[in-house]
Amino acid sequence: MSTETRSDARKPIRVADGDELRDVLDSHDTVLVEFYTKGCALCQAIEPVLGNVARETGVTVAMANPGDDVRLIDEWNVSSAPTLVLVVDGEEVARLAEGFQGGDDIEAFLDEHLDLD
């Protein structure tokens, strides 16, 4: 496997709707889901941070825009963007909905709720 292929595997996965999100959740034990909105400056700023977090921690990152599938708003109780939801074995275990977060803050959030060592 080339280095480029390995690093691509750690990029956030953009999902088009709730069905694609469910597919990602079903195929990965641990997923950090970012709910974002189009035109949200904080959401755009956090995207490269999430890519770095995925590479550093090995945690799968999925990105979903509830505006593309409004069912996600109620299903995931999304009231602000960006909202980060940590899902383990298909169940939400933690949520971070406090605006932009830096990589250290997101990694600390993951460390608090996962055994990454």
LINKA-V904627 format. One record per run of one state. SS is the DSSP state (alpha for helix, beta for strand, coil for the rest). FROM is the first residue (numbers start at 1). TO is the last residue. If there is no record, write none. Layout:
{{SS	FROM	TO} {SS	FROM	TO}}
This chain:
{{coil	1	2} {alpha	3	9} {coil	10	12} {beta	13	15} {coil	16	17} {alpha	18	27} {coil	28	29} {beta	30	36} {coil	37	40} {alpha	41	57} {coil	58	59} {beta	60	65} {coil	66	70} {alpha	71	75} {coil	76	82} {beta	83	88} {coil	89	90} {beta	91	96} {coil	97	102} {alpha	103	113} {coil	114	117}}
